[in-house]
Amino acid sequence: MKSILSKLIIASLVFTTLVSCKSNPAESPEHKAMVAEHEVMMKTHEEMEKKHATMNDDHGSMVSSHKDLENDSLHVVNEKAHASILGLHTSLVEKHKNLIATHKALEEKHLTGEISLEQMVKDHEELKKQHQEMLDEHSKMVKEHQKIKSEDSEMIKEDTKTKEQ
């Protein structure tokens, strides 16, 4: 009886192992969620790059509009603040690009079986946390950019009124 029972246990373990080894990692809900998250990251990155291009254009316009002004010192301070945000934003875009590459590599490692589902989930949670931090940082930069742009616009209006008087 023990012999039959032990053979059944061994057979069921072998069967379970074979079935679990043949399952496709890409079919797991966790892997599918990671792929969907990657698409979101890609779209977010496209938006970041568009915002960055707009910031660059705004900076060029700001500098150009200041060159004919007499009392330029306040505008120069604004330009420097804007240039600083632009530099930080450039770094953020690069960090985000690296995060996307890391995310894609994680997807590939899980797909090929190089890492387990558990490790993929753990690493993915960390990447999601980093992504959210980057989104928060980006949001703050966009707000600061708008503030500087608005302040600059107000200063130019005041300078124009002063010239007309």
ABEGO torsion letter per residue (X at the ends): XAAAAAAAAAAAAAAAAAAAAABBAAABAAAAAAAAAAAAAAAAAAAAAAAAAAAAAAAAAAAAAAAABABAAAAAAAAAAAAAAAAAAAAAAAAAAAAAAAAAAAAAAAAAGABBAAAAAAAAAAAAAAAAAAAAAAAAAAAAAAAAAAAAAAAAAAAAAAAAX
